[in-house]
């Protein structure tokens, strides 16, 4: 039997029609549980937390600074999230200058776009948050400039959208407890000034980011109401409706949570962790059930020092967690089904031009995963030869387990006809029920009698 080979032929074939536009994450089964992390080494613990007890595809809020735009590092992080079935929500940050974050330079937007475009994101929606609590001077170069924030946010939003409509662009979360002082501005005053600077600013975002903390002093009641409660997002939606923000805007609560008494020093003015575990159970089951909530990521899974040691879910100097971790882990969750872009590259390029009649071959076909999904036994995809003499009578073989950017070989059985003739050998990827997905690739091959083929070989040898 002849040995045949296959190499990669660059035909990009989609599994589904990719519309290049954000998808409402609430239009598919969605796991609202999330957590805020600062270190990729916390991803496994985060996955056990947000995907525990029936869940999958929980959310991770994580920060990328302009000094940390390392494609190799962040692709590794994204690939790890993909394996763990975690959805990244990425907050853009500048760089610190002492205890103050520098103001963004809008001319840096192209660097951000280039960096984000260099990554294979985990799901179709690329969730990006534009900076953090700009109604604090320390978050905006030591100044409070709502007009400038509106301008910069629009500039970044437009650049991301021009690059790809898959960017799901979110505004910064705001400190809803801040007053009008030299260092802070009340959120409503800040929103008013943003609208005065650009009366379309609140219509531009794909959803809303909320820092719905239980105040005052991060110690408010679970069932509190209003701006400074864990229902603060409801106040924001109601207030900003006048400025064009939809009351049904998808809500991302990327920061929330109670301070606990445990830390580098004990602070008895805060609740103990057993009480806080009760609070989180009540919040997730009774409060954060609003139909607009996409995710809730309490702050913070692991912080081993000041100033956030009293928010850390992990105990200081230990691999163990406080009570709220196991309590939230044990809450029933939804198996999320976020949309992922699925594309592949299929090759028939070096299948031989000639085969012998009435013979059996195993044709190796190379397939490369160029999308976002990890293919496994549940994917239900096959490669099948569908075009031999116009009859779909050839065997199919399952696509191997492959992650994005990886390729594998599938051996397709091929029984040649008994008579000489040209045969269109047509390869396609099919679903479990035989439906062809994407385009097909084809190669015309010639079927020859053994004598004729032997004569060709002898003629070639005599001429060379």
QUIVEN-V913768 format. One record per residue. D_FIRST is the distance of its C-alpha to the first C-alpha in Angstrom with 2 decimals. Layout:
d_first
D_FIRST
D_FIRST
This chain:
d_first
0.00
3.72
6.40
9.18
12.77
15.99
19.57
22.92
24.48
28.16
28.85
31.43
31.26
34.07
33.89
37.49
39.88
41.53
45.13
46.07
49.24
50.67
50.33
53.31
52.15
54.42
52.49
49.76
50.16
51.70
52.58
55.94
56.07
55.79
57.16
58.22
56.75
57.24
54.53
50.78
51.12
52.85
49.88
48.82
52.39
52.72
49.65
50.98
54.26
53.36
50.35
51.92
52.75
50.36
49.96
47.25
47.37
50.89
52.37
53.02
55.74
55.26
56.91
55.42
57.94
57.79
57.51
54.42
52.14
49.19
45.90
43.89
46.38
46.71
43.01
42.66
45.54
44.13
40.71
42.58
44.58
41.46
40.13
43.59
44.02
47.08
48.32
49.99
53.33
54.03
57.57
58.21
60.81
62.37
63.61
66.67
69.84
71.80
72.15
71.47
68.25
68.25
68.50
65.23
64.93
63.69
62.31
59.81
58.17
55.42
54.44
54.15
52.10
49.74
49.36
48.75
46.25
44.25
43.53
40.98
43.54
43.01
43.90
44.51
48.26
49.16
52.48
54.83
58.51
60.84
62.88
65.27
68.81
70.30
73.63
73.98
75.12
73.13
69.93
70.78
72.09
75.45
76.36
76.26
75.17
73.88
73.99
71.73
69.34
69.06
68.34
65.77
64.04
63.78
62.44
59.70
58.92
58.66
56.44
54.01
53.94
53.49
50.45
48.90
50.41
48.45
51.25
53.53
56.68
59.46
62.92
64.33
65.78
69.59
72.12
73.99
76.71
77.68
81.17
82.72
83.44
83.07
79.63
78.31
78.63
78.79
75.56
77.40
79.21
75.98
74.30
77.34
77.18
73.46
74.13
77.10
74.91
72.11
72.73
69.02
67.81
67.43
65.44
62.69
61.04
58.29
60.04
62.80
62.92
65.63
67.15
68.87
70.58
73.17
76.28
78.87
77.74
74.27
76.07
76.62
76.27
73.07
74.76
76.56
76.49
76.79
75.75
75.86
74.03
70.44
70.85
71.62
68.73
70.66
73.62
71.37
69.84
73.29
74.88
72.21
71.94
74.93
72.89
69.86
67.66
66.33
67.67
64.15
62.58
59.81
61.51
60.04
62.42
61.01
64.02
66.30
67.56
70.52
71.76
72.18
74.79
72.38
71.60
72.78
76.18
77.11
78.43
80.16
80.79
77.15
75.72
74.06
70.35
70.83
72.76
70.18
67.44
69.55
69.95
66.22
65.54
68.26
67.13
63.50
64.43
67.63
67.94
64.62
63.61
64.74
62.31
61.91
60.81
57.20
57.45
59.98
59.31
62.30
63.28
62.05
59.56
60.31
63.10
64.57
67.76
70.38
70.80
68.38
68.53
70.42
67.58
64.73
62.98
61.92
64.68
65.82
64.36
62.27
58.87
60.72
61.70
64.90
65.41
64.21
60.62
60.04
62.17
60.16
56.85
57.89
58.77
56.53
54.24
51.99
48.22
48.00
45.41
45.81
43.74
40.97
39.15
35.47
33.20
29.61
27.33
23.92
21.21
18.69
19.50
16.33
13.78
12.28
14.59
12.35
9.66
9.23
11.76
11.77
8.27
7.91
7.09
9.25
11.16
13.54
16.98
19.94
23.32
26.58
29.79
32.59
35.21
37.64
36.29
34.40
31.52
31.26
30.63
33.67
32.52
30.54
28.12
24.54
21.90
20.84
19.10
22.11
21.74
19.09
21.39
24.27
23.63
23.36
21.16
18.28
18.39
20.21
20.19
23.36
24.25
24.60
28.09
29.04
32.42
33.54
32.01
29.01
25.40
22.36
18.69
17.80
14.31
14.49
12.66
11.98
12.04
12.32
15.47
16.04
17.88
17.58
19.22
19.43
18.67
20.37
18.15
20.98
21.02
24.16
25.79
27.54
30.21
30.22
31.65
29.05
31.35
29.74
31.36
31.70
30.12
26.59
24.18
22.17
19.85
19.63
16.24
15.90
14.10
14.00
14.05
11.70
15.02
16.07
13.04
13.41
17.06
16.67
14.86
17.68
20.29
19.30
19.46
22.81
24.25
23.50
